[in-house]
Amino acid sequence: MEPALSLPLLIALIGVALAFDFLNGLHDAANAIATVVSTRVLRPHQAVAMAAFFNFIAFLFFGLHVAETVGKGIVDVSVVDAHVIFGALMGAIAWNLITWGLGIPSSSSHALIGGLIGAGTAKAGFSAIVWSGVIKTSAAIALSPALGLVLALLLVLITSWLFTRRTPGGADRTFRRLQLVSASLYSLGHGGNDAQKTMGIIAVLLYSQGLLSGGFHVPFWVVISCQAAMGLGTLLGGWRIVHTLGSKITRLTPHQGFCAETGGAITLFLATWLGIPVSTTHTITGAIVGVGSARRTSAVRWNVAGRIIVAWVVTLPAAALMSAACYWAASAVGLLV
């Protein structure tokens, strides 16, 4: 075990982790509300309030499998110390702020995973990496948007067949009501998967300081703190990314919004139960592309989708490099001594 931090430094580092969770909610709020806002089912402030509520209560519905994967399934816990956690968080926060400022819906999840890999490797080389967890998480970069796309496309086909005899106006009213349900479910899935990543970070920090009795686990106060930080971030919203997801990729109807959100929610529920830290950004983007292409492929603005895909590919290595630099800087100046 590494030498114990002083209490003020430990509290400060936990504060940095919660700041990342807050920014995660701010950065990824658009994932849950872009479709329901773009279809004008809810006003923006109504949508973020709903999303924040379901983000917060998500811990009531899911286990902590994702937190365990992040805490001990990406980097060997014996390597983790305060400098590794600091480097991982600062690198991920820096990348989130850059992409948020540019309005690019990159993945906060993969920024954090990349941050852990970068800081852990900076300390102990590639032997620090738990390859099984990294491979599982990396595979989800491709699989989660693909599954979201396929499910959303299937839902468009099924619901179109079921509502074939309804008038357009009647169907539109029904899907406006249903979209309240689908947006709530997606917010629940977002809170369940994303908040657990910061829970894992704080838990492994406490474990590295010898403050967890009975082996690695996530204390309840950590669960509540992370859910609250994410809910608060979501409440403030991320309007630049709402615009990108809600209107720049494709124009959505309430029918399409319902199918995109439901397909994305199913994907997130499945991943969370399996303990896979997926990207909510990737998932909803894939689902939106799916419903857009169901209408016709030209309905999707592929140049915008292409920019988003580039951000997906770049996020992991960019966050890793930033986090490695933050780790070396913190270590060099003895920042956390």
LINNOR-V894344 format. One record per backbone hydrogen bond with DSSP energy under -1.0 kcal/mol. CO is the residue of the C=O (numbers start at 1). NH is the residue of the N-H. If there is no record, write none. Layout:
BEGIN
co & nh
CO & NH
CO & NH
END
This chain:
BEGIN
co & nh
6 & 10
7 & 11
8 & 12
9 & 13
10 & 14
11 & 15
12 & 16
13 & 17
14 & 18
15 & 19
16 & 20
17 & 21
18 & 22
19 & 23
20 & 24
21 & 25
22 & 26
23 & 27
24 & 28
28 & 31
29 & 33
30 & 34
33 & 37
34 & 38
35 & 39
36 & 41
36 & 42
37 & 40
43 & 47
44 & 48
45 & 49
46 & 50
47 & 51
48 & 52
49 & 53
50 & 54
51 & 55
52 & 56
53 & 57
57 & 60
58 & 61
64 & 68
65 & 69
66 & 70
67 & 71
68 & 72
69 & 73
74 & 130
76 & 79
81 & 85
82 & 86
83 & 87
84 & 88
85 & 89
86 & 90
87 & 91
88 & 92
89 & 93
90 & 94
91 & 95
92 & 96
93 & 97
94 & 98
95 & 99
96 & 100
97 & 101
98 & 102
99 & 104
104 & 106
107 & 111
108 & 112
109 & 113
110 & 114
111 & 115
112 & 116
113 & 117
114 & 118
115 & 119
116 & 120
117 & 121
118 & 122
119 & 123
120 & 124
121 & 125
125 & 128
126 & 129
128 & 76
129 & 131
130 & 134
131 & 135
132 & 136
133 & 137
134 & 138
135 & 139
136 & 140
138 & 141
139 & 143
140 & 144
142 & 146
143 & 147
144 & 148
145 & 149
146 & 150
147 & 151
148 & 152
149 & 153
150 & 154
151 & 155
152 & 156
153 & 157
154 & 158
155 & 159
156 & 160
157 & 161
158 & 162
159 & 163
161 & 164
163 & 166
167 & 171
168 & 172
169 & 173
170 & 174
171 & 175
172 & 176
173 & 177
174 & 178
175 & 179
178 & 182
179 & 183
180 & 184
181 & 185
182 & 186
183 & 187
184 & 188
185 & 189
186 & 190
187 & 191
188 & 192
189 & 193
190 & 194
194 & 197
195 & 199
196 & 200
197 & 201
198 & 202
199 & 203
200 & 204
201 & 205
202 & 206
203 & 207
204 & 208
205 & 209
206 & 211
207 & 210
219 & 223
220 & 224
221 & 225
222 & 226
223 & 227
224 & 228
225 & 229
226 & 230
227 & 231
228 & 232
229 & 233
230 & 234
231 & 235
232 & 236
238 & 242
239 & 243
240 & 244
241 & 245
242 & 246
243 & 247
243 & 248
244 & 249
249 & 301
253 & 257
254 & 258
255 & 259
256 & 260
257 & 261
258 & 262
259 & 263
260 & 264
261 & 265
262 & 266
263 & 267
264 & 268
265 & 269
266 & 270
267 & 271
268 & 272
269 & 273
270 & 274
271 & 276
276 & 278
279 & 283
280 & 284
281 & 285
282 & 286
283 & 287
284 & 288
285 & 289
286 & 290
287 & 291
288 & 292
289 & 293
290 & 294
292 & 296
296 & 299
297 & 300
300 & 302
301 & 305
302 & 306
303 & 307
304 & 308
305 & 309
306 & 310
307 & 311
308 & 312
309 & 313
310 & 314
311 & 315
314 & 318
315 & 319
316 & 320
317 & 321
318 & 322
319 & 323
320 & 324
321 & 325
322 & 326
323 & 327
324 & 328
325 & 329
326 & 330
327 & 331
328 & 332
329 & 333
330 & 335
334 & 337
END
